[in-house]
Amino acid sequence: MSNVPQVIPDALRHDWRNLADLIEATAHRQVVPCFNGRDVSHAWWTSDNASERKEAARECGTCPIVNQCRQYGIDRPKEVGVYGGLTESERTKEAKR
């Protein structure tokens, strides 16, 4: 989905359970749209408005940790919001595959 090189700290490569730490550590060097991006509101990742969530999901395409975030969301289908470019309903469908 993304051609952005993945620069992930070695200390976090082994474990994606703590997604917040991964996002914060990565954001020190690169733009993570849901954390330090400036193109759309950070609130859109958990918005009640479907069009805002879709726009947030599109922004994930530029994220250096999109794959890890997506897997986190698929593994936790009850989490609210967009993870790795997928909305809640998209993650639920993906988890059933």
N, C-alpha and C positions, 0 to 999 in steps of 0.2 A: 504494500500500500504506500510505503514511503521510501524515497530514495535518499533520505537524510541519513548520514552515517550515525551509527549507534555508539555514543561515547558514554559508557556506563562504568561507574567506579567499580574496581575489582571487589571491594568489600560487599557490594550488593549484587554481584552477578549470580550468586548461588541461590538467592532466596527472594522471591517476589511477593511474599506474604505481606511485607510492610511497604506497600505501594507509596505511601506518603513520604517515607524516607527516600525512596528511589527518585520520586519526582523532585523533592527538594534538593537532593544531591546533584541531580542532572541539571536543574535550573540554574545552578551556580555557573555553568559553562555554556548552556544552550537555552533557547527558548522552548519552554513547555507550555503550549497554548492555554491550558486550563489553569496554569499556575502563574506564569509571568508573561503571557501573551498580551498583546494590546489590540488585536483586531476585533475581538468580540468580548462581551462582558463575561466575566468568570461565572456569573450566576446562570448563564445559559446552559451549562453542563448539567444542572439540576432543575432547570425551569419547568414549569407546568405547561408552557407553550411549546407545542410540537415543532413549529417552524424554528424557534430558537434552539431547540435541542438538535435539530437537523443541521443547522448552521454550525453549532459547536462540534458535531460529529465530523463535518467537513474539515474543520480546523485541525482535527486530530491527524490528518494526512501529512502534516508537516512536523509532527512530534517525533523526537528521537527515541522515545520509549513506547511508541504506539503498540507494538506487539506484546510487550509485557503487560501493559495496561489492559489491552483487549483480553488477554488470557485471565487476568485478575477478574475482570467483569464477567467473563463466561463461567469461571469457577464459582462466582458469587452472584447468581442471577437475581437475588432479592435486593441487591444494592440499588439505590436510586440514582438515576442519571446516566450520562454517556460515559462509557469506558472504551478506550481504544477505537473510537469511531463508530461504536455500535450503541444504539439506544437499548433500553431495557427489553423491549419486545424482540429486537434483533438478536440480543444476547441469549434470550431464552430459546429462540429457534436454533441458534448456533450450538447451544449446550445440548440439545436433543440429537444432534448429528452424531 
